[in-house]
Structures are given as structure tokens and as C-alpha cells.
Amino acid sequence: MAVGRVDEPVEIFKARSDKREYRRIVLQNSLEVLLISDPETDKCAASMDVPVGYYSDPKGLEGLAHFLEHMLFYASEKYPVENSYSKYITQHGGSTNAYTSSEHTNFYFDINADCFEEALDRFAQFFVKPLMSPDATTREIKAVDSENQNNLLSDGHRIYQLQKHLSSKDHPFHKFGTGNWDTLEVQPKARGVNTREELLKFYDENYSANLMHLVVYAKDCLDKAQTLVQSIFQEVPNTNRSYSPVTDQPCKSEHLQILVRAVPIKQGHRLRLLWPIIPDLTYYKEAPSNYLSHLIGHEGEGSLFYILKKLAWATSLWAGESSGGHHFSFFEVYISLTDAGHDHFEDVVGLVFKYIGLLRQAGACKWIYDELSALSETNFHYQDKGSPIGYVVYVASNMQFYPPIDWLVGSSLPSRFSPEIIEAVLNDLTPQNVRIIWVSTKFEGNTDSTEPWYGTAYSVEKITSSTIEQWMEKAPDGNLHLPVPNMFIPTDLSIKTVSNKMNFPALLRKSPHSRLWYKPDTLFSMPKGHCIIYFTCPQSKSSPESAVLTSIFVSLLKDYLNEYAYDAELAGLNYWISAHCSGFEVTVSGYNHKMRILLEKVIDKITNFKVEPDRFVVIKELYSKQYQNIKFQQPYEQALYYYSLILREHSWSWDDEREVLTNLEVDDLVKFYPLLLSRTFLECYIAGNIDSKEAVSMIQYVEDALYKGTKPLSRALFASEHLSSRIINLEESVNYVYAAEGLNSCDENSALVHYIQVHPDEYIENVKLQLFVLIAKQPAFDQLRSVEQLGYITSLSRTSDAGVRGLQLIVQSSVKDPRYIESRFQAFLKLLETQLLDMSDDEFKKKVNALIDIKLEKFKSLSEETNFFWWEISAGTYRFDRIENEVAALKQITKTDLIDFFNEYVNAGAPKRKSLSLQVFGSSHSSEFKSGKVDPAEPNVIQIEDIYSFRRSRPLHHSFKGDLVHLRPHDVDHQ
């Protein structure tokens, strides 16, 4: 029981594993608040949800709500220095952001616990007295425009806007929500409208305390948190505004029974079927769409996707409630089609309606609903503790929709079985109500309309219910049926007793074939575990052919396992297989009760792998489209690809891999598979609610499957075959430059990735770099993005590649070319030098303490802990006590040490500076790219013309995966 005002006790339902305390209060200005007290937290957080979004944009000012969201970050009457809020948050270990949706705008942040009070006060000023200066207004309109520029070639944005475009013009769903320079500057100015005045008016009309919902996640007790919140947020004005959600429907009869053909940017074929429905919010306890999503989106035997996959017509399917509002929504079936599926479009649509007909005929099944309800309840009560920032955003967005008792639950616990409500929604999924959006590059040149905001080419035709009924009749039957009961539902959720309270993983077992690292759960008391096995295979990346064949092998494995493992996924037991630079990795995680069953099935598929020709063709087609779509990546992603290709020892180009893929056939994989697994070594980590004896038994099972028998599939690696991952060692005092034109001639954006290679993994140098980034990243963002408006995508971050630490700047811009951005980064470093020199000793100590607080953050879940330790194991560093050692190193650092580090490794002209500039020129800067080719070389600048020649000419950094003979197994009690 969480109590608000004395006269209003309010129960807030929480998970059994949740030790946090909750209290609902309502301030005198009618601001409704949820207080969360978590004495164990290292980070505090807050989220304010305002029930206004782009549905409320005035006509002719598209994007105003989104623009306002941007503007509130700048300054306030109490804290008038621009961007001082973001700077304070970032430099005290926190992060901050916001989003604008159709009917909501949400602002949020987190920060180290000891700085929460001031941060909360700064945050509150967004809603008390923000300053929206004319100068900042113009600059942030440019930022909104830059954001929109980045979205213009995104098929997700394009098709969603097309879906909105094909609705009632007088309905807010029809609107364009992002905004751009034209809607927020050019058109208003032409009409004599002052955008800033409209902005202030919009704020006054919609930002009222009585409409807002605040969540505060504190380390202090509830009483202290309440006193703090009351003292700060009581100042938020209450103008007693009323909230008027959109209640009418966006689709009239002319917007239903339509078939839309649309041309995407990327290669591929996608199919969306949408029906207007009553939102699940209306019946969130009955959850009709959740029930239908479970069945229509099922991937087990007899499901719609199972049949489509068997026919080689689809590679993925998703079903569920999609975009909408408080009082309207859509049920969507989204299918990624193969070329054959595109050719059988009518049959695919027919099968969708056939399966819906099967559900209608079967009626709502109580056993299926009860199973879904039980799974949801288990997942809720045994959910991992997430980050405070994610939690406050989730809860704040729930407060508008649900009564207080369900703020933490939302719609995640269906509990009232109502056949009538389920069947009412099911009866909406008819040919008479459907909107079919069929997306394919094959429609290029055969459309007659253009969507105005993104320029998507499309055409529309009416489609009758009798036509769809004909498609249903001719569609193959395929033996569609409902799922069987889920065998993976855990029934043993007991927690194992741990006698050895280990802080770090121990080497539990070592053989010529494997190493097993083990750590029982000593912190979280959850019935969950993780098993990670890295298969080191020397043949996996020995050539472009072997790299592509390894990827296809991994994709086929997942393809074969899909219908079996889907039930496990529903029951909270997941697996993943991924190709890596020297082999592939298998992960099984979730409830430990039936984990071994799934692991044994995965290993069985690996050891008894057979190439199914029809599935090989589908996977090859999927990879072919992925390679074709590489050119549509964002320019900064292209620059990161060149970074990887230049620096990494074992990396092959997209062009080489695409060329070999074209000629690969089934027999190539048949021959490659035994070669791939002929010699392997297994690096293993098992953690969680699994005892040591079971951990050993699991890995022994894997070893026996691979290495035992009269004709073993694998043999142990020779000492010379243990692979290492290494990167190029750049030369000091040289700036290497690689410039290329963007792969997509239609993309105006350019990008710069500026990389500074600093040092191999070493505690004292690591923390100097970390401290520098903590201090520099927000000033870099402010100067390059906010002040100079170089690009919406701007970030400064640390990198770690094969154990080598570095610094990386990313800027993507449609207004300036990469060389200009490079010059501005160098100028920023000179500006930063002055700031470092002027920093007081007290301020420096605060930065150091902020970084120490970040490092000492406790793991919130078994997944977080596992990721940390597995990173050490897979990298070959095995520095499990890294946190303690880096904190100790931090306590020794002085301001002089940091300035010396900056002047030695980072600053322009630094003697040990090793830099690599990756420059991708978009179509708006093609002339700058061409002119740069003939410019004389600058001092200490070396242009990379041939990547492979350069790679061969440079020495490599040493590998951390060295001689591990010294490692000895530890004794661990077998519980």
C-alpha cells in the first residue's frame, strides 16, 4: 500500500520482487506526482509527461509541439546560461532527453544521486519559467530541420507518413509531426506569423500543472522526496487547462478497403494490413489485441508465419496494435516478403484472412488466454530491475492512461477473460475494414501520386471484399491451426542456495577443448541464468567467402530453430546465435528451469546441421538485399564502416562479400560446414541461478556432442590456431584522412568520423580518457551542434577496439562538408584547452567524483553483470576487478595529469596524437569532394588512397588474447 494525502490512500500494485517504495501525491497546483524511493540506487531520475503532442499543432505550423520540446532545453529565468541544464546533467554522470508523440511530450533525465536536488530544480524550470530567446529560436528551427533531413530517406518514417496521409484531412492523425525549416520559418514568415510568439502562446495554452504527470525516482526516503518535490514543483503554474483527447476516427469509408502500392528507398518487399479498432486502453484488463497479437503473430508450428515461411514467401511477421490515440487505434499485420512472396501477394493476403477466419471459427479460447495471462504474470513479478531513467519514462507515460493502482503495470497483465470483447475486436478484422499497404521497389515508375512531406511515390485502388474472398479461396490451405500448450513455461522458480559468495567469475573447468568461467547469482535472487559459448573457428573469416558462408550458416541455424524456440521466447527463455570475427557465439538466457532443454536443442542443430536448399535460397536472397541496401545507410554509418575496414586486421569489404555471395550455391555451404567446425575451441561463461555441478555438466554435454564419437565433428585447436583480434597502430603526429562520396546520390547529408587512437588497455590511461570525455562531450555538443548548427547528429564518445582505447567524434550535416567540420573540431579543441586551464581545482575534483560515482554504480540485474564480465572474458583481458582498480587510479589523478594527457594525445598538434579522419561527402557537397582531390597536402596529413595497401603498411597493436596456459581452474563448491 502506497499512501498519498492522508485522506486519499492509494494502492499501487507492484511486483513481488520490487523492494522500492511508492507514494502518490497531488501538489497544491494540482500537479500529480508519483514518488519512488530506492535506497539501493546509484542514479536518481525524473520524468515529466505533458499531454500535448503534434496532434495539437496549429494549422500551418506543423512541428510546433516538437520544436517547443527542443526549445525548453536552452535556458530558464533561474538558470539563464544557455545549455547549462544539459551541461550540469552530463558532467555529473547523467543523461537527458525528450520525445514528442501524437498526444504526449515527455521530458526526462538521470544523474548521480548526490547531484539530484540541483538537477531536479534545473529540470523543473522547463515548466516554471523557461526562456525562449529569438536567437535560440532560429538556431533550434535549424536543428529541427536537420533532424527532418536525417529522416527523409527512412522508409519507416516515409511509410508511416503515407499511412497518415491516406486518412481524413481534417483529422489530426493526418498531420506531419516533425516540422522543418519551411513549416516553422519560411511559410509562417510569408503569412506574417511570428513563430516565437506562436511558440510562447502554445506553451501557455498547453503546459499547465493540472495536466502534467511527474515521476521522481529518489535515493532518499519518501518523506524527504516529497518535501523536495513540493518545494520545487509547487512553482509550476496551474492555468486550469482541460485536456481534450481526439475522439473521432481518422478513417472514413473512402480510406478503407484500399490497396496502396508504394515505392520504398530500400530494396525489399513489405506488406502491411491495417484495421481501425478500439484501443486496448479501453479494455486493458481484457487485452483483446494482446490476445490476437499472440495468435496472429505466433511463429510456432501451424501458425500463419510458419506456413508463409514453409512456402518461402516471408522472412518475418509481426502482429499487434499500432499507432493511434486515446480513442482510436489500428491492428496491424506486418510481413517482410521474399521475391516469391511478392509474386504471390494475393495468396499471402488470402492466408492472413484465412487465419483470422480460423480464429473467428474457434472463438476465444480460455486456455490460451489463461496461458498468456500466466506468462505475463510470471514476467511481471520476475522482471529485471531496469535503469531508473527508463522506468520513470515508462511510468510517467502510464499515468495519463491508467488509474494509480495500475501505473506500474500498464497493460502488461491481462486478467479478465472476455470472449465478447475479444470477438468484437476480431470482428473488426474484415475485408470491409482493411487498409493494405504493399511496399516494393518493383512499383517504381508505375505509381501516380506523391506524398508531400517525404516524396514517397504511391498509387491507391479500391479493393472489394469479394476480391479478398476470392484470394482466400485460392490460397493454399497449409494446415493452419492454433498453437499447442507451451512446454517451456517454467514451473520451478526456486532460488538455489549459494555457499560461496563469489564477487568475480572463477575458471571452473579447463580442457583442450574449452574453458568454463562460472559465477553464481549472489545479488539478485532471480530464477534466471545465462549461458554463453563462443565457438572459435579459424576457418570462419579466412576469406570473404568463408565470412559470408559463416553468416549464412548462423542465419540458417536460427531459421531451423525458429518454430521450436518461439515458445521458449514467449516463456522468457531466449537464445541468440551471432557470427563474430573469429567464429560464432551462442547465448541462452532467461528462466533457468528449462534452459538446458533449449541449449541441447541448439547444440543438436549445430552438430547435425543439414543445408535445406529452399531455405538456403531464401537466406541468400535476404543477404543479397542487405548488401544492396548498404548504400542507403546514413552517411555517418558509412564512415564507421570505413573506420572498421581501415583499422581491423581481419575485415573484408562489402564489395568483396557481395561479389562472392552472388556465386555461392548450396554445395558451397555443404562443403564449408564440416571445415568450419573441424577445429574449434569453446570459451564459456555460465552465470545465475545454476549450480556449479550443472554448469560443468552443460559444457561437458556440448564437448561430447562436438568432440566424442568414432567420427568426431571437431578436434581441439593447435596452439598456432588460437585467433586474436588486432587493429592497426596509427603513427604519432599524423592525421590520416580517407575521403569518399556517399553511396546514395540522393542523400544530401555528409558525415565526419574523427578518431583519435590513444592507448592499449591500461588503468591510469583509461581513466584519463574517460574523465576527458565526461568533461568534453557536452561542450562539444553545445558548440558544434547548438551554436554552430553543424548537424543534428553530433556526439563525442570513447571507443574500445581490440583492447585499444580511443576518442571518436561523429557529426552528420547537410549544411557543411566534412573538411569544414574537421576544421571546426580542431578549433573546438583549442577552445576546450582554455576551459581546461581555467577549471578550478574544486571543479576538477567534482568531475573526478562524478566519474567515480558512475563507476561504482551497482549492477541492477543479472544481465548487466553478465555483460560486464563476458566483455572481459571475450576480450581476453580477464580484469574482473577493473572497477576497483580504475577507481583507485582516478583518486590519484590531478588536474595537471589531465591537461598533460590532453596536450600529449588529443589537442591539435599534440606530439603523440594519432588520428584518422573518415569523410563521407553527400550530394550537396560533391563539388567540395572533387576539389579536395587536387588540393596540396597539408603538413602531417596523409591521404589514404588504397585501404588495403595502407593496412598492410602499418604495424598492429598487440593482442590481449595471449598465452593463457597460466590460467588454472578454481575450486568452487558444488551446491
N, C-alpha and C positions, 0 to 999 in steps of 0.2 A: 504494500500500500504506500503510494507516494502522496503526500498531502500538500495542497496549495494553501489558499487562505483558510484560516481556521474554520470559517463557516462553509467551506466548499471542499470537503475531502474528495480527492480524485484518485481512482485506482489506475495505475499504468502497468499493463501486463508486460512482463519481461521474461527472458529465457532463464531456465533453471540454473544455467552455468554463469549467469550475469551477476557479478558481485557489486556492480555500481548502484548508486542511489539516485532517485529521480524525484523531482518536485515541479509541479505546475504552479506558476504564479501569474497574476494579472496586475500589471502596474497601474498606477492612478491615471495614466494617459491611455489606458485600455490596450497596451501592448501585451500580448500573450507570450509567455516565456516558459520554456522547459529548461530546468537546471539539472545538470548531470554532475555528480560528484564521483571522482575516481581517484582515490588516494595513491594508486599504483602508477598513474600515468606520468610520463615524462613530457608530453606535449599537451597543451591546452588548445582549445579551438572554439570557434563560434560561427554560426551561420544565420543570416537574416534572409527570410523569404518574403518577397513583396508580391502580392497577387496582381501584377500587371506585366504584360508582355507585348509582343508585336501585334497581337490582335487589337490592341488599343491605339496603335499608331494612327495619328490623324491622316486623312486622305491627302496625298501629295507630299507627305513627309515620311516615306517608307524607311524604316530602320531607326526611328527616333528613340524607341524604348531601348534598343541595343546600344545606340550612341550614348544615351544617358548612363547606361551601365558603365561604359568606358569612362565617362567624364567624372564620375563620383570618386575615382581613384586619385585624382590630381591633387586636390588641396581642400582645406576647410578653413573656416574663420579662426578656429582654435589652433590649427596647425597649418599655417599659410604657405609653408615652403613646398613647392611642387614635388610630388612623388616621395615626400618624407614618410608617408604611411608605408608604402611598399618597401622603402629602404630599411625602415625600422624592423619590419617583419622579417625580411630576408637576412639581415645581419644579426638577427637573434635566433637563427636556426629555423625560421618558419617559411611558410609559403602562403600565397593568397591568389584568389581568382574569383571569377563570377561567370554566370551564364544567363542568357535571355532566351526563354522559350515562348511558346504561344501565349500563355496566360500567367507566366511567372518570371520573376527575375530573382536570382539567388546570389548572394554575396557571402564569401566565406574565407577563413584563414586559420592557420595553426601557428604555434610559436612555442619556444622553450617555456616551461612552466613558470620560471621565475620572472619572466617579462610579460606575463599575460595581462596584468592590470593596465599597464600603459597601452599595450596593443589594443585591448578592448575599448579603451577610451578613444583612441585614434579611429578605430573601426566605427564606433558609434557616431562620429562626426559626419559620416556619409549621410546620416539620416537626421542630424541635428541642424547643421548649418554648413553645407558644402559650398565651396567657391567654384564657380564655373566661368573662368575668365575668358574674354574674347579670344585672346591669343591661343589658349589651350583648346578652345572650341575648334578653331581652324585646324590645328595640328591633329586633333583626335578624329575629325572627319576624314582626314587623310589616312589615319590608322584604320578606320572602319573600311575605307575604300581599299586599302591594301589587303585587309582580311578577305574582302569580297573577291579581289583579284586572285587570291590563292585558291578560292573555291570554284572559280569559273569552269575549270576543267575537271571537276569532281563529279563523276556520274551519280554518286549518292545525292549530292545537292541538286543536280540537274533534273533527275527523275522525280525527286520529291517535289520540287517546284512545279514540274509539269503536272503532277497529280493535283496540286493545289490550283494550278491554272485552270484545270478542267473541272471547276466547281463553280458555284454561283458567284458572280462578280460582286454582288453586294454582301457576301458573307466574308467575315474576317479570315477564314481559312484560306481564302484566295490570295491573301497579301504576300508580298515579298518582305521578309523579316530582317534581313541582314542590313540593308541600306548600302549606299555607295556615294561617291562624290556628286553624282548627278542628282540623286534624290534628296541629299542633305545640304547641298551648296548651290549647284547650278540652277535647278528648277525653282527652289524657294526664292532665290535672289531675283530670278526673272519675273516672279509674281509679286515682288516687293515684300516678301516674307523674311523676317529675321529669325534664322534658325535658333540662335541662342535664346531669344525671347520665348520662342515656342518650347524650347527645352525647359526653361525655368517654369513656364506655365504647366507643362506636362508633369514636372516633378511635384509642383504644388497640388495638382489635382489628384495625383495617384499615390504619393508617398505620405501616407498618414498612419500614425501609430496604431490606430484601431484595426487596421487591415493587415498589419505585419505579424510575422511569427518569428521568434528568436529562439535559438538553441545555444546554450552556453555549456561547454564541457570543461570543468574545472578540477584542479587537484584538491582544492580546499573543500571543507565540509559544506553542506547545503546552506546552512545559515550564513556563512561568510560569503558564499557565492551570491546569495540573494541580496545581501547588503550591498555588494559591489555592483550588481546589475541595477538595483534600484537607484543608486547614486549616479550612475552613468546614463542609463537609458530613459530615465524619467524626463529628460530634456527633449526627447523626440516629440515633435509637435503632433497633436491629435486634432485634425480638422474634421473629424467625424464623417469621413467619406463612406460611401456604401459600395459594396462590391457587387457588380452585375455580371455574372458569368454568361457566356454565349450559350443560348438555349436552343436556337433554331438549327436545322440541319443544313450542311453545306452542299448537299447533292439533291437536286430536283430530278424529275423523271428524265430530263434530257441528258443528265450526267450519269445515268445508269444504263445498263445493257449496251455498253460501248466497248469496242476493241480499239485500243490505241497502239499504233506501231511507232516506235521511237528509235532514233539513232543515237547510240552512246559514243563516248570518246574511246573507250577501251574495247578491244576485241572480246567477243563472247556473246552469249545469248542468255537473257534473263526474262523470267515470266513472273508477273505479279497478278494475283487475283484478289480483289478487294470488295468487301461488302460493308455498307454502313450498318452499325449495330449499336445497341445500348451499351455504354461503357461498363466494364466490370466494377468500376467505382460504385455504381448504383446498387450492385449486389455483390459486394466484395467478400462477404462471408460464404455466399453460394459459389462464387467464382466460375460462372459458366464458360467464359472464354478460356480460363486456365484449363478447365476440363477438356474443352475442344482442342486447345493447343496441344495438350498432352497426347491426344489421339491422332489428330491430323498431322502433327509434326513428329510422330513416333518413327523410329528407324529400325525397329525390330522386324522379325520375320512376319510377312503378311501385311505390313504397313504400306501406305501409299509410296513412301520413298523406297522401300525395299523392292517393290515391283518396278518402279521407274528406273532404279539402279540396275536391276536384273535385265531390263530391256536396253540398257546402255543409253538411256535418254536423259538422265540427270546426274549431277555430281553433288548436289546439296539441296536440302529443302528445309525451310523454316516456316512455322505457322504460329500465329498468335495475334493478340490485339496490338494495333499500331497507332499511328498519330491520331490525335483528336483533341478533345477538350473535356470539360466537366460533364457535358450533357450530350456529347456525340463522340463516336469513335469508329474505327474500321477494324474488321477482322481481315487479316492478310495471310495469303499463302504465297511464299516467295521461293521460286525454283530456279537454280542455275542449270541451264540446259546444255547438253552436248550438241554437236552438229546434227547428229541423228535425232536428238530430241527436238531441235528446232524444226527439222523436216517433218516430224510427227507432232507438231504443235496441237493439232485438233485432237489427237489421241491423248496427249498429256492433259489437256483441259477436260476431256471426257473422263479420264481416270480420276481426276480431282473430284468431279461431281459424282462419280460412281462411289467413291469412298464416303463422301458426305451422305449419299443415299444409304449406304450401309449403316452409318451411324444413326440415321433417321429411323431405319428399319429396326435396328437393335434397341433403340430407345436409350435413355440414360441408365448406365449400369452402376448399381450401388457398389459392387465390389471394386470396380475401377476407381470410383470416387473415393472410397474408403482407403484404398492403397495410396492414391495420390495425397490424401489428407494425412495419412500416417507418415509418408515420406517427408512431407512439408513440416510436420510437427518435429520429427527427428532432426531435420536440418536446422530448424529454428533453435531448438534447445541445445544443440551441439555445434552452433555456428562458431567459427573462429572469431576472436576479437580483432576487429579491423582498426584502421587508423582513426584517431579522433576526428580528423578533418572530413573523411568520407562519411563517418557516422553522423556528424551534425548536419551535413548537407542532406543526407537521406531522411533524417527525422524532421528537419525543418520543412522539407517539401511535402512530408506526410501530414503536417499539422493543419493544412488548409482543407484536406480531404476527409480526414477520419476523426472520430471522437477521441479524447485523450487516452482512453484505455487501449486503443489500437495504434497509437503514434509510433511505437517501436516495431509493430507487426506489419502495418500496412495491409496489403492484400496477400501476404505470404502464407496465411494459414486458413485455407478453405475448410469450413467445418460444418456447413449446413447443406446437406444433400437435398436438392430441389429439382426433381425431374422436369417440372413445369418450366422453371426458369432456364434450365439448360436447353430444353427443346424449343423454347421461344427464340433463343439466340440461334440455335441450329436451323430453325425455320426461316431465319433471315438470309441464310447462305444458299440462295436460289439463283437460277439463271436470270430471273427477272430483276435482281438487285445488283448483279455483279458489274464490276469495272475491271477489265482485263488490260494490263499494260505489258506489251510484248516488246522487248528491247533487243535490238540486234544491229550490228554494222551492215548486215545484208540489206537493210532497208534504205541505205544511203542512196540518194537520187530518186527515191520512189515515195517521197512524202510531199505534202502540200501546205504545211503550216510551220511556224516557228514560234517557240515560247519566248516572250520578250526579254526576260531577265538574264537567262543563261544561253539563249540562242539554240536551244535543242530543237532539232528538226523532228516533226511528227505528223501523223495523219490519224483521223478518227473515223470509224464507221460504226453504225448501229448494228447490233447483233441480237437476233431474236432468240427466245427461249427454245423454240422448236429446232433451231440450228444446233444449239448446245445439246439438246436431247438426241439429235442425230449423231453427234460426236460421241456421246455416251454409248449409244447402241453399237457403234463400230469399233470402239476402243477395246483392246484385249482385256479379258477377264483377269487373268493373272493371279487368281486365288487370293483376293483381298480378304483379310479377316482381322478381328480385334486382337490386341496383344494378349499373351498368356500372363498368368501371375509372375511377378518379378522375383526370381530366385536369389537376387543379390541384396535384398532388404536385410540389414543387419539385425540380429536378434540378441547378440551378446555385446552389450555396451559397457561391460565391466572394465575397471581400470586395474592394470596389473601392478603388483607391489614391486617397487624398485629398492633393492637393498644397497646398491652402490650409487650414491648421488653424484654422478659424473657431471662435470661442468663442460667437458670437451669430448669430442669423439675419440674412441680408442680403436687401435688396429686390432680387431678381434681375431682375424684369421688371415693367413697368408699362404699362398701356394704358387707353383709355377704358372698357374692359370688365372689367379685372381688375388685381389686384396679386398678384404671386407672391413670397412670402417663402421662403427656402431655407436649410437648414443640413445639410451632410453629417455623417455619423456620424464623430466624431473620438475617441470614448471607448470604445465598447462592442464593436466588431469583430463585429457580428452581421449576418447576411444578411437584414436586415429594413428596412422603411421605413414611413413614414406619409404619407398624402396627405389633406389636409383642405381642403374647399372650402365656403365659406359663401356661399350664394345670398341676396343682399339683394334682397328683393322688396317694394316699397312697398305692394302690394295684399294682402300676406299677413295683416295684422292690422288692416285699416282698419275692421273692424266685427266683431261676434260671428259673423256668417255667414262672413266671409272667414277668421276664425281657425279655425272648425270645418272649413270646406272645405279649408284648407291641411293640417290634421291628417289628414283623410280621404285627401287626395292622397298624403301621405307614407306612410300605412299601406298604401294600395293599391300604391304603388311597391314596398315591402318584400314585400308579398303576391305580386306578379308575379315578383319576383326570387328567391323563396324556393327553389324546387327547383333552379334553376341555381346559385345561390350556396352552396347547402348543402355541396357537395363542396369548395368553396373554404374554407369554415369548417372542415371536417374536416382540411383540409391546412394549417391555420394561417394562412389569409388571410381576414380578416374585413372586413365592410363595415357601416356603420351610417348611417341617414338619420333625422334628427330635426327636428321643427318648432321654430322659435325665435321670439323676439318680433318679428323683422323679416325673416323668411324661413325658410329651412331649410338644414341642414348635411349634407354628405355626407363620410363618412370611410372610407377604405380603408387597412387596416394589416395588417402581418404579413410573411411572406416576400416579398421584393421581386421574385423571379424572374418571377412571373406576375401581378404586381399590376396592370399596365396592362391586361391582358385583362379583369380584373374591373371596373376603372374604366370602360373603354369600354362594357361591358355596362350598367353602372349609368347612364351618361350616355345611352346609346341608349334605355333605358326612360323616362328623363326627357323626352327630346326627341321620342319617338314614343309618348307616353302616350295610351292609349285607355281609356275608362271601360267596364269589363265589368259589365253590370247585376247579374249574380248575385253577383259579388264585392263590389260596392257595397252590396248589401243585407246581406251578412254583416258587413262592416266597420261599417256604420251600426248594426247590432244590437249589435255589440261596444261601440261608443261609448255607445249608449243604456244598456247595463248598467253601464258605468263611471260614468256620471252618476248612475244610480240608487244606486250603491254608495258615492257620496261621503259620504252620511250615516253610513256605518259606519267612516269614518276615525277614528283616535284623536283625542280632543279637542285635543291639542296640535297635530296636523296641521291641524285646522280653524282653530285660532288662527293658524297660519302662513299659511293661505290668506287670512284677513282682513288680516294684515300685508301680504301681497303686493298685495291688491286696493286697500288704502288708499294704499300708498306708490308703486306703479308707474304711470307715466303711461299706458302702453298695456296695460291689463289689463281683461278682461271677466269678469263674474261667471259662476259655474257655472249659475245660474238662466237667464241670458240665453242662454248657449251651449246648454243643454239644450232651451230653447224653440225655438231656430232649428233644432236638429238634427231635431226631430220633423217639421218640414215640408220638409226637404231631400230632393230627388229626384235621380235620375241626371242629368237635364238641367241642374240647377244646377251640378254639377261639370263637365259638358261645357262649359258657358259660362265657368266660372270659370278653368279651366286655362290657356287662352291669355291671359287677363287677368293671371293670376298671374305668368307668365313674359314678359309683353310688354315689361317693362323690368326689367333685373337688373344687378347688379354682383357680381363674384366676388372674394372675399377668400380667398387660397390660401396654404397652407403645405405644403411638401414637405420631408421630413427623412429621414435614414438612409442606407442603402446604395444611393443613387440619385445618379447624377452630374448635374451642373447642366444639361447639354445635354438629357438625358432629362426632367428636371423641366420645362424650358421646353416641350419637345415635348408632354408630357402636358397642360399647361394650354392650349397652342395648339390641341390636339385638341378640348378642351372648348369653347373660344371658337368654333372653326369650326363645331361642331355647333349652337351656340346663335345665333351672330350672322351667319354667312355664308349664301349662297344667294340665290336670287331672291326668296324669301319668308321672310326670317329669322324665327325664333321669337321672338327677343329683340332689344331695342335697348339702347344704353347709357342709364344714368340721367341725367336732368337734375341739375344741381348742387343744385337745391332738393329732390330726391327722396332724397338720401342720409339714411337714418334714423339717429336716435340713441335710446339708451335712457336715460331720465332718471327720477329719483324726486323725490317731494315733499320740500321743505325745511321741516322742522318748526320751530316757533317756540321761541326760547330761554325758559327758566324756566317752561315749560308742560308738564304731563303730560296728554297726550291719552289718553282711555280709550274703547275700543269694547268693549261687553259684548253677549254673545249666548248664548242657550240652546244646548246641544249638539243636534246634528241628530238624534241617536239617543236616543229617550226611554228606551231600555233600558240605556243606558250611565251608570253612576253616577259615572264619573270626570269631574272638572273639570280645566281647564288654564289656566295663565297663561303668556303670552309677553310679557316686558317688554323692550322695545327702546329703547336709548339711541343716538340718532344723534350721531356725534361730528364727523367732518370728511371732506372730499373727500381723495382720494389725495395724500399728501404725506409724504416720507420720515420726517421727525423726528416728526410726529404719529402716523404709522403705528406706529413702534416703541414709542412711549409706550403706545399702546393694547395692543400685543402683549405688552409687559412687564407691564402691569397684569393682563391675563388670565392670563398664566403664574403670577403671584403669587396671584391671587384665585380661580381656578377650583376648586382643591381645597378651600380653606376654605369656599367656598360650598356645595360638595357635602357636606362634613362637617357643616356647621351645619344646612342646610336638609333634607338627606336623612337623614344618620346620627343627628344629635342630635334635631332637631325632628320627624323622621319625616313630613315633609310629602308625600312621594311618591317612588316608586321611580325614575321618570323625572325626573331633575334634572340640569341642565347649564348652565354659563356659558361662552359662546364669543364669538369675534369674527364679524362679518358684513362682507361687501363686496357692495354692491348698486349697480350702475351707477357703480362707482368711489367710492362713498361708504362710509366705514368706520363700523362701529357695534359695539355690545355687546348681547348677547342672552341673557336668562335664560329657560329653559324649565323649568317644573315641572308635572307632571300628578299629580293627587291625588284619592283617593276619600274622604279624611277631612276636608279643609278646602277652603273655597271660594276662588276666585281673589282676592277682595279681601283676605282674611286673608293669603294667601300674599304678596300685594303688600306688605302692611304688614310682614311678616317679612323681605322682601328689603330694605326700607328700613332696618329695624333692623340687618340684617346689614352694610349699608354703613357704619353708624356704628361697628359693632364692627371692621370692616376698617380704618376710619380710624385707630383706636387702634393696630392692628397695624402699619400703615404708618409711623406716627410712631415706634413703638418699635423698628422694624427697625434693626439696626446697619449701619454703612457697609460692613463686611465681608460681611454677609449680602446687602446690596443688590448689591454687586459680584459675588457668586456668582450671583445671579439674572440679572444682565446677561450674564455669561459663559455661563450656561446657554442663554440665548436666542441669543447669537452662535453657539454650537455648533450649535444647531438650524438656524440659517440657513445655516451653512457645510456642512451635510450635502451630500455629493456625490450627484448623480443616480445611481440604481442601474441604470437601464435607459433605453433609447431612449424608451419610453412615458412615463416620468416627465419626462424632458427635454422631450419634445414637449408634454405637458400644460402645463408651466410657460410655455413660450414662446407656445403658442397662446392661453393665457389673456391674455397681454399684447397679442397681435395682435387677438383678438376684442373685447377691452375698449377698444381704440383707444389704449392708453397707450404701447405700444412701449418700455417701460422694461426692456429686456433685461438691463441691468446693475443691476437693482433690488437684488439680494442684496448686492453690494459697497457700494452707496450706503446701504442700511439698516444694514448692519454698521458703516459709518463713523459714521452718525448715532447708533447705540447707544453707541458708545465715548465720545460727548460728553455723554450723559445723566447727570444727577446725581440723587440721591435727592430733592432739593428739586424738581427738574423733574417727577418722577413724582407727588409729593404735590400740587404745583400743578395738574398735569393732572387728577388725581382730584378735587380740590376745585373745579376750574373746569367740568368736563364731566360727572362721574359721580356724585359724592356727592349725597345728598338735599339739595335746596335749592341746588345749585350754580348760579351765575349763568348759565352757558352750557349748562345741561342741557336737552336736547331729548329728550323721552321719549314713547313710545307704548305703552300697556298694552292687550294683547288678552286678553280674559277670556271663556272659554267655560265655562258652568255646566252640570254634569252633573245627572242626575235627582236625585241625593242632595242637591243644593244649589239646587233650583228656587225654594224659598222665599226664599233669600238673593238670588237674581237679581231676583225680583219686588219684594222690599222695597227693594232698592237703587235701583229706578227712581224712587222718591218721596223718597229722601233728599236734603237740601240739598247743593248742590255744595260741594266742598272748595276752599280757596284754590288758585289756579293749576292747577286741574283742569278740563279741558274735555271734556265727554261728546260723543262723535261719534254723532249720531243718523242722519245720512244720509251714507253714504260718498262718494257722487258729488258732493254739494254741498260736502263738506269738500275733496275732491280739487281741485275747480275753484277753491276759495277760496285755495289755498296756492301760493306760487311754487315753481319747480323748481330743483334743483341743476343746475349747468352740465354739459354733456356732454363726455366726453373724446374723443368722435369728432368732432373739429372739422375745420378746413381742413387737408387732407393734401397740398396742392399742393407743399409744400416737400420732400416725400419724393422722393428720386432713386434710381434703380436703382444697385446697386453692381456693380462688375466682379468676377466670380468666374470663376476658371479653369474651362474646360470640360474635365473629365478624360476 
